[in-house]
């Protein structure tokens, strides 16, 4: 069966998480993704966690399945010429270097689009191509901090907390980048022209606060941990410790769900206190501390109240929900991986192929440019590939 993105051919110069996660999603939908890596080590993520596992990096493997890898030392003039030739076929490029890096290699959008007018050029950076912070180093935690997200994330006591997953990297970078890339593909189908897609992980993180900002702007709530409608201010929406030291999540925002919760715990007197103050929050805390998490799970099976256990990811992947959603797969090495979250009736996800070895497909892909074995050998000896 033809995959949704069959025919898209992408050169992926990204490393670590934001770009590789984006291109993994594209590859899972049938795009041909070729990682272009430095011959000396390649993607930094290849080395993450290898000391403990003794083999390939599980972190690299997770977001580089279904891709190919070639090595090119782009600082070498001959490598640049090869790269430009590849753009004749691979007319989508994704890179995640600091702004200006590709321009210094004479491979920025201005130079490459002159050679390939259909080129869609996606740049993922921390603070954007035009920004006073454009050259500032950063990671997910920094982007979330500057976007105001960390400042409103934490406990009811006001202590900030670090999210367990990289929100700015993935939601702000990978998913915004994929959206821009696919929109550009649609527009190119209409105009024949490519374009530059400037993705800032900071912008993406900030944009996710759009509804929150509206409330803050109107003075409806302060942007602080535990002081907002959806971060723990009210009894009906929060995390509560159970008798065995675990937690339950209560998201009974709608009156009917709160009423159902009150009925489940036989406290009809609390129905009018859905949006009550600290004293009602404390009362709900006591209620949750009266049962273990397992007892709460059993009790809430019969009540439609948006009340679910807080579990860890090891428990999650064994759950019936994950199995039903086909969110776990195995690679050729038998290692389990999370599956694609994108489900399409006419385009099943691509088979789970292991991440490529560094430069595994160099000869295969460069031979399509007419480079024979003798030429490839000379390029290797010169450090070009």
Secondary structure, DSSP 8 states (H G I E B T S, - for coil): ---TTTT-EEEE---TTHHHHHHHHHHHTT-EEEEEE-TTT-SGGGGTTHHHHSSS-HHHHHH-TT-EEEE--TTSHHHHHHHHHHTTT--EEEE-S-TTHHHHTT-SHHHHHHH-TT-EEEEEESS-SSSTTTT----HHHHHHHTTSGGG-B-TTS-B---SS-HIIIIIIIIHHHHHHHHHHHHHHHHS--EEEEEEHHHHHHHTTHHHHHHHHTTSS-SSTT-STTTTSSTTEEEEE-TTS-EEEEE--SHHHHHHHHHHTT-GGGGGGTT--HHHHHHHHHHHTTS-HHHHHHHHTT--S-EEEE--HHHHTTSHHHHHTT-EEE-TTS-EEE--S---TT-----------TTTTHHHHHGGGT--HHHHHHHHHTT--
